[in-house]
Amino acid sequence: IIGGMLGQVAGLWHLSAMQGSYLVSALVVGIAIGAILFGYYADRKGRKKMFIFSLVWYAVLSVAAAFSWNFTSLLTFRFLTALAIGGEYSAVMAAMVEFIPKRHRGKTSALILAGYPLGGVLSALTSMYCLNHLSANLGWRIGFGLGGVLAILGLWIRFAIPESPRWLLTHGFANKAKTIVRLV
């Protein structure tokens, strides 16, 4: 959403081109670091816990970004939000490889990866609506806040997703793994 909102924020806060670049770069750097950190914890604590934790982290910090008061606060909140996005990437891909049968992994990974551009398009449309129909100072804030609210609405799905049976097996929970495999 930063791509859609950047022009509005830059104009309101008189940001330089370099500051705008920092806001965009914080996303890329945060995703890379988040994928490593959250991937590490997903291996130790479980895929499902990281699914839930990263989504809540994302939601809280997206809403916090909506309340940013200056460039530094927005940069910080966007970087921290990006850590959760990276965590999503690592936890989703690890769970997909462990949970989906080999014959369906290619299709499943394609669907997962296709969801990211779809989210980008929906984010751009949301940005366009907010920027064209709300006041300058409110539109970008609603855009960021809405991302967090929508993430929380999807949280119920995360609770329904079972833990990876492979992760359970490798961590000594064979009975739980067998139960999940039978249910699926």
ABEGO torsion letter per residue (X at the ends): XAAAAAAAAAAAAGBBAAAAAAAAAAAAAAAAAAAAAAAAAAAAAEAAAAAAAAAAAAAAAAAAAAABABAAAAAAAAAAAAAAAAAAAAAAAAAAAAABBAAAAAAAAAAAAAAAAAAAAAAAAAAAAAAAABBAAAAAAAAAAAAAAAAAAAAAAAAABBBBAAAAAAAGBAAAAAAAAAAX
